[in-house]
Amino acid sequence: MALVIGEPAPSFTLPADGGRSVSLSDLKGKTVVLYFYPKDDTSGCTKEAQAFNGMRDAFEAEGAVIVGVSPDPVKSHDKFKAKYELGFDLLSDEEKGMLEAYGVWVEKSMYGKKYMGVERTTVLVDEDGNVAKVWPKVKVPGHAEEVLEAVKAL
């Protein structure tokens, strides 16, 4: 399913680090930077998390919250968040329902072998809960800065 700019973002309630759960409805009234990443504590995912974390104050100054989502279990998120002192929620979608709803659980290929995995994607959700912008197949360098500019433009 492709997300449509201006349409409501698919709702979700997922377990978060620290034994809590987070719902899209909990975040209504805020701009939400939803970034989907393949795996905790891997090179690219760590760089992306650190980039967003390093700019957290700038996002918060614009009224935006950052939320990371991967299929890793909450226990893995807790370790990842503690190791890199990440100051935003990491949601666990082990069932892949949200990942599928946002169109980021896709067939991938490495060394000729096909498998299912997360396509690194960021979705910007506006204060009304609508999709404002989508960045598919994200390349990490400079991405957090690009997302911040889009948040400022809302």
N, C-alpha and C positions, 0 to 999 in steps of 0.2 A: 504494500500500500504506500503510495507516495503522499507525502504531506503537502498540503496546499496553503500557500501564504494567505493569511487573513482568515483561515478556517480555525475552529477550535483545535487545540492540541489534544491528542488522545489523553484521557484521564488515566491516572495510575495511583496506586498505593503500594509502596514497596518497603521491605525492611531496610533499615539504614544502619550505619556503623553505630556502635554504642547501644544496641538493643532497642532502638526506636524504630518508628516507621514514618515515612514521609509521603504525603499525597499532593498531587498537583493542586487540588482545591485548597490545601493549607497555604499555598504560595500565591493565591489570588491577590491582586493588588501590588504585586512585585514583578519586576522583569526577571525572568528566569533564564539562565544560561545552562542548558542541559547538554552536557558533553558525554558522548558515548565512547567508551574505550575498550579495547580487547581484554587486557589482563593487568592485574595489580603487579607492581614491582618489576615490570619489564622496561627496557630502555626507553622506547618511545612514549609509553604511557606515563612513566615517571617524569620525563621531561615535560610532557603536557600538563600533568598535575602541578608540577613545580612552577610552570609558567603562569597558570591560572592563580595559584596560591600567592605568587609574588605580586600579582596585580589585584589581589582581593580587596584591598582598601579602595582602589580606584573604582572597582565594580560597585562596592557598597556605597561609595559616594554618589553614584548614579542611581541608587535604589535597586541594584540588581543583586541576585543571589546566584551562586555557582553551585551546580549539583552534578556530580559525576555518577555515571551508571555503567556497570559491567555485569557479566554473568557470574563473577566470582562470589563466593559465599561471604556473609557478613564477617566471619572470623578473619578472612583474608583482608577485607577492607579495614578492619580494626588495626591489624598489623601495619598495613600500607600507610594508613593515616598517621599512626604513631611514629613510624620510622621517618617520615618526611614532614612531620608536624603540619599536616594539611588542615586548614581551617574552614573546610566546607563539607557538606554531606556527601557521602558515597553510598549509593543505593545498590542493592543486590537484586538482580533479576535472574535467578537460577532457572526459573520456569520459562524464561525468554518471551513472556507475553508482551511486556512493554517494548522490548527490543524489536519484536515483530510488528507491533502497532506503529512504531516510529520508522519502520522500514530499514533498520540497521542490522538485522540478523540475516546475513546473506551468504550465498555460496562464494567461497574464496578458493584460491588456488596457489599452492606453493610447491615448486619443484615438480610440477605436473600432477600433483595430488590434490584432489578437490575435497573440501571440508566446509562445514558451516562455522561462521564466526562473526564477530562484530566488525562492521565497517566503521572506522573512526569518523564520527560525524558530530557536528554541534548543531543544536536547534535553539534558536532564540524565541522565547515565548513572552509575549507582551503582558502588560498588567491585567488585561482582560482575559488572559488564558488562550489567546490566539497565536498561531505560528506567525512570527514576524520575519524570520530569515532562517535558511538552512545552509549549512556548509557540509557537503558530502565529501568523502575521501580526503579528509583533512591531512595536511602536511603540518607538522608541529611548529617548525620555526616561524615566528611572527604571527601565529594564529591567535593567541590570546589578545594581542594588540589589535588585530583586525576585529575581533568580536567586541572588544571594548569600544572601538569607534562606532560600530553598529548600535551598541547600547546607547551611546551618546546621541546618536541620530534619531532615536525613537521619540 
